[in-house]
Amino acid sequence: MTVLGHPPSWSCQWLPFLILLLGTGHEPGVEGVTHYKAGDPVILYVNKVGPYHNPQETYHYYQLPVCCPEKIRHKSLSLGEVLDGDRMAESLYEIRFRENVEKRILCHMQLSSAQVEQLRQAIEELYYFEFVVDDLPIRGFVGYMEESGFLPHSHKIGLWTHLDFHLEFHGDRIIFANVSVRDVKPHSLDGLRPDEFLGLTHTYSVRWSETSVERRSDRRRGDDGGFFPRTLEIHWLSIINSMVLVFLLVGFVAVILMRVLRNDLARYNLDEETTSAGSGDDFDQGDNGWKIIHTDVFRFPPYRGLLCAVLGVGAQFLALGTVPFFLTWSVVNSVHWANGSTQALPATTILLLLTVWLLVGFPLTVIGGIFGKNNASPFDAPCRTKNIAREIPPQPWYKSTLIHMTVGGFLPFSAISVELYYIFATVWGREQYTLYGILFFVFAILLSVGACISIALTYFQLSGEDYRWWWRSVLSVGSTGLFIFLYSVFYYARRSNMSGAVQTVEFFGYSLLTGYVFFLMLGTISFFSSLKFIRYIYVNLKMD
C-alpha cells in the first residue's frame, strides 16, 4: 500500500554508485568532512522516508505531516545523490557543535484525521526516515506498532514525537551520528474521531561525546547502529551439498554419454566398411539413429537471423561473467572480506560496475556487427546438405521440446538454487553478500552443467532422427531463465516482506529481465556446446 507520491526508480537506486565511481559524487561518511569550532551551527538535513522492507521505495520526508519550515530550502546535491533518491532539505532542528540540548521544542502541530491516517498507514508499513548530518546518514523508525493477544486482540500505533541525537566528535570533526528513541514513550494515534484534530508537540535532545576514533573510515562502512543488517549468514553445508550433486551429475552425464557415443562410432564405422565392400547401395539404407540424418543435421533453421542475434547478445552477457579481471578481483575481494577489510565492496557497487559495461555494450555491438559481417568466414559443415529435407519420424513424448526445456532448465537451476537466495536477499533486501569467489565458482559450475545437459539432450534428439537441433539447443538450457523467474515468484511470496504496487512492479519487472539475460547467456552456451559436439561426431564418422 503506497501512502505517498512517486518513488525513484530501481535503476536510480543503483546508478549513484556508478556516479560515485566516476567522481561526480562521494561516499557519505568518508569524504567531505567539515571542521567546526565550538558553538558553530551543524545543519541537519531531512532526506527521505520509505517502507523498511521495500528498499527501492523512498519518498521525500516532508511528504509526511511532520514539522516543516514555512519555506523549504533544498541542499544542492551531486548527480549521484539525486540518482540515489536523495532529496535533502533543511530542517527545524538547531544543533551547535559540542553543545548539548535537552528536550527542546521543535514545533507544535494540529493534525487532521486524514493526516493522522496517513501517519498510521506509514507506521503500519514500518516506514523509516533518513536524516543527514555532515554527510553522515542517521536512520530511525517513524513510529511504533504493537500487536498482542488473540482474544482479545490489541493493535496499538504510536508516533515518536521526541528524538535523541547522539553525536561523537574528535577534535574539530564529527565522526559519528545516531538517533534513538530508547527512553521515549510514543504518542498514541488510536481512538481519534473523524472530525477531531490531534495536537502534537515535537521535541528533541542532542548529546555530544568525544571519541578516540580519528577517522570515519575506522568505523565499519555504513555503520548506523545496526539499523540495516550488514552481512548474510552463509550456509556452507548447503553450498557444499549443491556442489557435490553438480559434480556427480556432470560426471554421470560425461561417462555415460562417452561410452554410448564410442559404441555408436564403432558400430557405424563398421557398418560403413561392410557396406562399401558389398553392393554399394545408398548410404541411408539399413541405417538408423543420428548417422542417417548426416545430410540434414547442418541444414540452417528458420529465422536464422533472429538466432544469430540471440547468440550474439548471449555471448556478450557471457563475456561479462568470464573476463580474467573479474576472476582476479573475485579472489582479492574474498580475501579482503575474510580479513574484515573495508576494501571489500558490497554487491550493489559490483552491480553498478556491470552497469558501466552495459552502457558501453550497445556501441560495441554495432562495431562488432560491422567487423563480423566483413570478416566472417563461411559456415564449414563436415557433411553436405541435401536440397530436399528428410522426413522426420514421429517422436515419443519424452523427446518433445517441452520435456527438453524442463530437464535442461531444471538441472542447471538446481546447481545455483542455494546461491540464488543470497543474491536475491542482497539485491532486494538490506543484506550484503561479499563471497564473490564462491559466486564465480558456482557460475562456472552453472556453465559446465548447462553444456553437459545440452550435449546429452542434443544426442538423444539426433538419435531419434530429428535434425531440428538449432533452436532446440537454445531453448533447452536457456529455459533456466524461466526457472529463475519462477524462483523470484517464490522468493517474493515466501522469503520476503515486500509489498505495495511500486515494489511489486519493480521486483517482477527486473526479475523478468534477469531471467531473460540468463536465457540468452545459457542458450548461447548450450548452442555452441551442441554445435561443437555435432561437429565432433560427424567429423569422426566415416562417409563416402
C-alpha positions in Angstrom: 0.0 0.0 0.0 1.5 3.3 -1.1 0.8 6.3 1.1 2.9 8.9 -0.7 3.9 10.1 -4.2 6.1 8.6 -6.8 9.4 7.0 -5.6 12.6 7.0 -7.6 13.1 4.1 -9.9 15.0 0.9 -9.2 17.7 1.8 -11.6 18.1 5.2 -9.9 18.8 3.3 -6.6 21.8 1.6 -8.2 23.2 4.3 -10.5 24.5 6.6 -7.8 27.3 4.2 -7.1 28.3 4.4 -10.7 28.4 8.2 -10.4 30.5 7.9 -7.2 33.0 5.7 -9.0 33.2 8.2 -11.8 33.9 11.0 -9.4 30.7 13.1 -9.6 29.7 12.2 -6.0 31.3 11.0 -2.8 30.6 8.3 -0.3 28.8 9.6 2.9 31.0 9.4 6.0 34.3 9.1 4.2 34.9 12.3 2.4 33.6 15.9 2.6 34.4 16.2 6.4 33.7 19.7 7.8 35.9 21.3 10.5 33.9 23.1 13.3 34.6 25.4 16.2 32.7 25.1 19.5 29.3 26.6 19.1 29.3 26.5 15.3 25.9 25.5 13.8 25.6 22.0 12.5 23.0 21.6 9.8 20.8 18.6 10.0 19.1 17.8 6.7 16.0 15.7 6.4 16.2 13.3 3.5 13.7 10.5 2.7 11.3 8.0 4.2 10.1 4.7 3.0 9.0 1.1 3.9 11.7 -0.8 5.7 11.1 -4.0 3.6 10.9 -2.2 0.3 14.5 -0.9 -0.3 13.6 0.6 -3.7 10.6 2.6 -2.5 11.5 6.0 -0.9 9.8 9.4 -0.6 10.6 12.9 0.5 10.5 13.3 4.2 8.2 16.4 4.0 5.6 14.4 2.2 4.6 13.2 5.7 2.7 15.5 8.1 5.8 16.5 10.2 7.4 19.6 11.4 8.3 21.6 8.4 9.7 25.2 7.8 7.5 27.7 6.1 9.8 27.8 3.1 11.6 24.5 2.2 15.2 25.1 1.2 16.8 22.1 -0.5 20.5 21.3 -0.4 22.5 21.4 -3.6 23.1 17.7 -4.5 25.5 15.9 -6.7 24.2 13.9 -9.6 25.0 10.7 -7.7 22.9 11.8 -4.7 20.0 12.8 -6.9 20.0 9.4 -8.7 20.2 7.7 -5.4 16.8 9.2 -4.5 18.2 11.7 -2.0 16.1 14.8 -1.6 17.9 16.7 1.3 16.2 19.8 2.7 17.0 22.0 5.7 15.1 21.1 8.9 14.0 23.0 12.0 16.5 21.2 14.2 19.0 23.6 15.8 22.3 21.9 16.6 25.6 23.5 17.6 28.9 21.8 17.7 29.7 20.3 21.2 26.6 22.0 22.8 24.1 19.6 24.4 20.4 20.2 24.2 17.8 18.7 26.5 14.2 18.3 25.3 14.0 21.4 23.1 10.6 22.1 21.4 10.8 21.6 17.6 7.2 22.6 16.7 3.5 22.4 17.7 1.1 20.7 15.3 -2.6 20.2 14.9 -3.2 17.1 12.7 -6.5 16.4 10.9 -8.0 12.9 10.9 -6.7 12.5 7.3 -3.1 13.4 8.3 -3.3 11.0 11.3 -4.5 8.3 9.0 -1.5 9.0 6.7 0.8 8.6 9.6 -0.9 5.4 10.7 -0.5 3.8 7.3 3.2 4.8 7.2 3.8 3.3 10.7 1.9 0.1 9.8 4.2 -0.3 6.8 7.3 0.2 9.0 8.3 3.5 7.5 11.8 4.6 8.4 13.3 8.1 8.0 16.8 9.2 7.0 18.5 12.4 8.1 22.0 13.6 7.2 24.4 15.4 9.5 27.7 16.4 8.0 27.3 13.7 5.3 26.6 11.1 7.9 23.2 9.3 7.4 21.2 8.6 10.6 18.0 6.5 10.5 15.1 5.6 12.7 11.5 4.5 12.5 8.7 7.0 12.2 6.5 5.3 14.8 5.8 2.3 16.9 3.3 -0.6 16.3 2.3 -3.3 18.7 0.1 -6.3 18.2 -0.6 -8.6 21.1 -3.1 -11.3 22.0 -5.6 -13.3 20.1 -8.7 -12.9 22.2 -8.9 -10.1 22.9 -6.8 -8.7 20.1 -5.0 -5.4 20.6 -3.5 -3.2 17.8 -1.6 -0.1 19.0 0.0 2.5 16.9 2.1 5.4 18.2 4.2 8.2 16.8 7.7 9.1 18.0 7.4 12.8 18.9 10.8 13.0 20.6 14.2 12.1 19.1 17.5 11.8 20.9 20.5 12.7 18.7 23.9 11.3 19.7 26.9 12.7 18.0 30.6 11.8 18.5 33.4 14.1 17.7 37.2 14.0 17.6 38.9 17.4 17.7 37.0 19.7 15.3 35.4 16.9 13.3 32.2 14.9 13.6 32.9 11.2 13.5 29.6 9.5 14.2 25.9 10.4 14.4 22.9 8.4 15.5 19.3 8.8 16.6 17.5 7.0 19.4 14.1 6.7 21.0 15.2 4.3 23.7 13.8 6.2 26.7 10.8 7.8 24.9 7.1 6.9 25.0 5.3 7.1 21.7 2.3 9.3 21.3 -0.8 7.1 20.6 -2.7 7.6 17.3 -5.6 5.4 18.2 -9.2 6.4 19.0 -9.3 9.6 17.1 -12.8 10.7 15.8 -13.2 11.7 12.1 -13.9 15.3 12.9 -11.3 15.6 15.7 -7.9 17.2 15.5 -4.8 15.8 17.2 -2.4 18.2 19.0 1.2 17.2 19.0 4.4 18.7 20.3 7.6 17.5 18.7 10.8 17.8 20.8 14.4 16.7 20.5 17.6 16.3 22.5 21.3 16.5 21.4 24.2 14.8 23.3 27.8 15.2 22.3 30.6 12.9 23.3 34.3 12.7 22.5 35.7 9.6 20.8 39.2 8.4 20.3 38.4 7.3 16.8 40.2 9.8 14.5 38.7 8.9 11.1 35.2 7.9 10.0 36.7 5.1 7.8 37.9 3.5 11.1 34.3 2.6 11.7 32.6 -0.1 9.6 31.3 1.3 6.4 27.6 2.1 6.7 27.7 1.7 10.5 24.4 3.2 11.7 23.9 1.4 14.9 22.7 -1.8 13.3 19.7 -0.3 11.7 20.3 -2.3 8.5 21.9 -5.8 8.6 25.4 -5.8 7.1 26.3 -9.4 6.1 24.5 -12.6 5.3 25.0 -15.8 7.2 26.5 -18.2 4.7 25.2 -21.8 5.0 28.3 -23.6 3.9 26.8 -27.1 4.2 24.1 -26.3 1.7 26.6 -24.8 -0.8 28.9 -27.9 -0.5 26.0 -30.2 -0.9 24.9 -28.4 -4.0 28.5 -28.6 -5.5 28.8 -32.3 -4.8 25.5 -33.0 -6.5 26.6 -31.0 -9.5 29.9 -32.8 -9.8 28.1 -36.2 -9.6 25.7 -35.0 -12.3 28.3 -33.8 -14.7 30.4 -36.9 -14.1 27.5 -39.2 -14.7 26.5 -37.5 -18.0 30.0 -37.4 -19.3 30.8 -41.0 -18.5 27.6 -42.5 -19.8 27.5 -40.3 -22.9 31.1 -41.0 -23.9 30.6 -44.8 -23.6 27.4 -44.7 -25.7 29.0 -42.4 -28.3 32.1 -44.6 -28.5 29.9 -47.6 -29.2 27.9 -45.7 -31.8 31.0 -44.6 -33.7 32.5 -48.1 -33.7 29.2 -49.6 -35.0 28.5 -47.0 -37.6 32.1 -47.1 -39.0 32.0 -50.9 -39.1 28.7 -50.8 -41.0 30.2 -48.3 -43.4 33.2 -50.6 -44.2 30.8 -53.6 -44.7 28.6 -51.5 -47.0 31.4 -50.2 -49.1 32.7 -53.7 -49.6 29.3 -55.0 -50.6 26.9 -54.0 -53.3 27.4 -50.2 -52.9 23.8 -49.4 -52.0 22.7 -46.0 -50.9 24.3 -44.8 -47.7 21.0 -44.4 -45.9 19.7 -47.9 -46.4 19.8 -50.1 -43.3 20.9 -47.3 -41.0 19.2 -45.6 -38.2 19.9 -43.1 -35.4 22.0 -39.9 -35.8 24.1 -41.3 -38.7 21.2 -41.4 -41.1 20.5 -37.6 -40.8 24.0 -36.5 -41.7 22.7 -34.7 -44.8 20.2 -32.7 -42.8 21.9 -32.0 -39.5 23.6 -28.9 -40.7 20.6 -27.5 -42.5 20.0 -23.9 -41.4 16.9 -23.4 -39.2 14.1 -21.0 -39.8 14.6 -17.4 -38.5 18.3 -17.8 -38.5 18.8 -14.1 -38.4 17.0 -14.0 -35.1 19.0 -17.0 -33.9 22.2 -15.1 -34.7 21.0 -12.1 -32.8 20.2 -14.2 -29.7 23.6 -15.9 -29.8 25.4 -12.6 -30.3 23.7 -10.9 -27.3 24.1 -14.0 -25.2 27.8 -14.1 -26.0 28.1 -10.5 -24.7 26.4 -11.4 -21.4 28.6 -14.5 -21.1 31.7 -12.3 -21.6 30.7 -10.1 -18.7 30.9 -13.0 -16.3 34.2 -14.6 -17.6 36.8 -12.0 -18.2 40.1 -12.5 -16.3 39.8 -9.2 -14.4 36.5 -10.3 -12.8 38.1 -13.6 -11.7 41.1 -11.9 -10.2 39.0 -9.3 -8.4 36.7 -12.0 -7.0 39.7 -13.7 -5.3 41.1 -10.4 -4.0 37.7 -9.2 -2.7 37.1 -12.5 -0.9 40.4 -12.2 0.8 39.5 -8.6 2.0 36.2 -9.9 3.3 37.8 -12.8 5.2 40.2 -10.3 7.0 37.5 -7.8 7.8 38.8 -5.1 5.5 36.6 -2.3 4.4 38.0 -2.6 0.9 35.6 -5.5 0.3 33.0 -4.0 -2.0 29.3 -4.6 -1.4 27.1 -6.2 -4.0 25.4 -3.0 -5.0 28.7 -1.5 -6.1 29.5 -4.6 -8.2 26.2 -4.5 -9.9 26.9 -0.9 -11.0 30.3 -1.8 -12.3 28.5 -4.3 -14.6 26.1 -1.4 -15.5 29.1 0.5 -16.8 29.8 -2.3 -19.2 26.2 -2.5 -20.3 26.1 1.2 -21.1 29.1 0.7 -23.4 27.7 -2.5 -24.8 25.4 -1.0 -27.5 28.0 0.9 -29.5 30.4 -2.1 -29.2 27.6 -4.3 -30.6 27.3 -2.1 -33.6 31.0 -2.0 -34.2 31.3 -5.8 -33.6 28.5 -6.4 -36.1 30.3 -4.4 -38.8 33.5 -6.2 -38.2 31.8 -9.6 -38.0 30.0 -9.1 -41.3 33.1 -8.0 -43.1 35.4 -10.7 -41.7 33.0 -13.7 -41.3 34.1 -17.0 -42.8 31.6 -19.3 -44.5 30.0 -22.0 -42.4 32.1 -25.0 -43.0 30.0 -28.1 -42.3 31.6 -31.6 -42.3 28.6 -33.0 -44.1 26.9 -31.9 -47.3 23.3 -30.8 -47.0 20.7 -32.2 -49.5 18.3 -29.8 -51.2 15.2 -31.8 -50.1 14.8 -32.2 -46.3 14.4 -35.7 -44.9 11.1 -36.6 -43.3 11.3 -36.7 -39.5 9.7 -39.8 -38.0 7.2 -39.3 -35.1 8.9 -38.6 -31.8 7.9 -40.0 -28.4 6.5 -37.6 -25.8 9.7 -37.6 -23.7 11.6 -36.1 -26.7 9.4 -33.1 -27.1 10.6 -29.6 -26.8 8.7 -29.0 -23.5 10.3 -32.0 -21.8 13.7 -31.0 -23.1 13.2 -27.5 -21.7 12.0 -28.9 -18.4 15.0 -31.2 -17.9 17.5 -28.8 -19.5 16.3 -25.9 -17.3 15.8 -27.6 -14.0 19.2 -29.3 -13.7 21.3 -26.1 -14.1 18.8 -24.3 -11.9 19.4 -26.9 -9.2 23.1 -26.1 -9.3 22.5 -22.4 -8.3 19.3 -22.6 -6.3 21.2 -22.2 -2.9 23.1 -19.1 -4.1 20.0 -17.6 -5.6 18.7 -16.9 -2.1 21.8 -14.9 -1.1 21.7 -13.0 -4.4 18.0 -12.1 -4.0 18.5 -11.2 -0.4 21.3 -8.8 -1.4 19.7 -7.2 -4.4 16.1 -6.9 -2.9 16.9 -6.7 0.8 19.3 -5.0 3.2 21.9 -7.7 3.4 25.4 -7.6 1.8 27.0 -10.6 0.1 30.8 -10.5 -0.3 32.0 -14.0 -1.2 32.3 -13.4 -4.8 35.0 -16.1 -5.2 32.3 -18.7 -4.3 29.8 -16.9 -6.5 32.2 -17.1 -9.5 32.8 -20.8 -8.8 29.1 -21.5 -8.8 28.8 -19.6 -12.0 31.4 -21.8 -13.6 29.5 -24.8 -12.4 26.4 -23.5 -14.0 28.0 -23.1 -17.4 29.5 -26.6 -17.1 26.2 -28.2 -16.2 24.5 -26.3 -19.0 27.0 -27.5 -21.6 26.8 -31.2 -20.4 23.0 -31.2 -20.4 22.8 -29.6 -23.8 25.1 -32.2 -25.3 23.1 -35.0 -23.8 19.8 -33.7 -24.9 21.1 -33.0 -28.4 22.4 -36.5 -28.7 19.1 -38.0 -27.7 17.3 -35.8 -30.2 19.6 -36.8 -33.1 19.3 -40.5 -32.1 15.6 -40.1 -32.9 16.5 -38.9 -36.4 15.3 -35.4 -35.6 17.8 -32.8 -37.0 16.0 -29.7 -35.8 18.5 -29.1 -33.1 19.4 -25.4 -33.7 16.6 -23.7 -31.8 16.0 -26.7 -29.5 19.6 -26.4 -28.1 19.0 -22.7 -27.3 15.6 -23.3 -25.7 16.5 -26.4 -23.6 19.2 -24.9 -21.3 18.0 -21.4 -21.9 14.8 -22.3 -20.1 16.9 -22.0 -16.9 15.9 -18.3 -17.1 12.3 -19.3 -16.7 13.1 -21.3 -13.6 14.9 -18.3 -12.1 11.9 -16.2 -12.7 9.6 -18.8 -11.1 12.0 -18.8 -8.1 11.6 -15.0 -7.9 7.9 -15.5 -7.5 8.5 -18.0 -4.7 11.0 -15.6 -3.1 8.6 -12.7 -3.2 5.7 -14.7 -1.7 7.6 -16.8 0.9 11.0 -15.3 1.6 10.5 -11.5 1.6 8.3 -8.9 3.3 8.0 -6.7 0.2 4.6 -5.3 -0.5 2.8 -2.5 -2.4 2.3 -1.9 -6.1 5.5 0.1 -6.6 7.9 -2.5 -5.1 5.9 -5.4 -6.7 6.2 -3.9 -10.2 9.9 -3.2 -9.8 10.6 -6.6 -8.4 8.9 -8.7 -11.1 9.9 -6.3 -13.9 13.6 -6.6 -13.1 13.3 -10.3 -12.2 11.8 -10.9 -15.7 14.8 -9.1 -17.2 17.2 -11.2 -15.1 15.6 -14.4 -16.4 15.8 -13.1 -19.9 19.5 -12.4 -19.5 20.1 -15.9 -18.2 18.1 -17.3 -21.1 20.3 -15.6 -23.6 23.5 -16.4 -21.9 22.8 -20.1 -21.1 21.1 -20.5 -24.5 24.3 -19.4 -26.1 26.4 -21.8 -24.1 24.0 -24.6 -25.0 24.1 -23.9 -28.7 27.8 -23.7 -29.1 28.3 -26.8 -26.9 25.8 -28.7 -29.1 27.5 -27.4 -32.3 30.9 -28.4 -31.1 29.6 -31.9 -30.2 27.8 -32.4 -33.5 30.9 -31.3 -35.5 33.0 -33.8 -33.5 30.8 -36.8 -34.1 30.2 -36.2 -37.8 33.9 -35.5 -38.4 34.8 -38.8 -36.8 32.1 -40.6 -38.9 33.5 -42.4 -42.0 31.4 -41.4 -45.0 31.9 -41.5 -48.8 
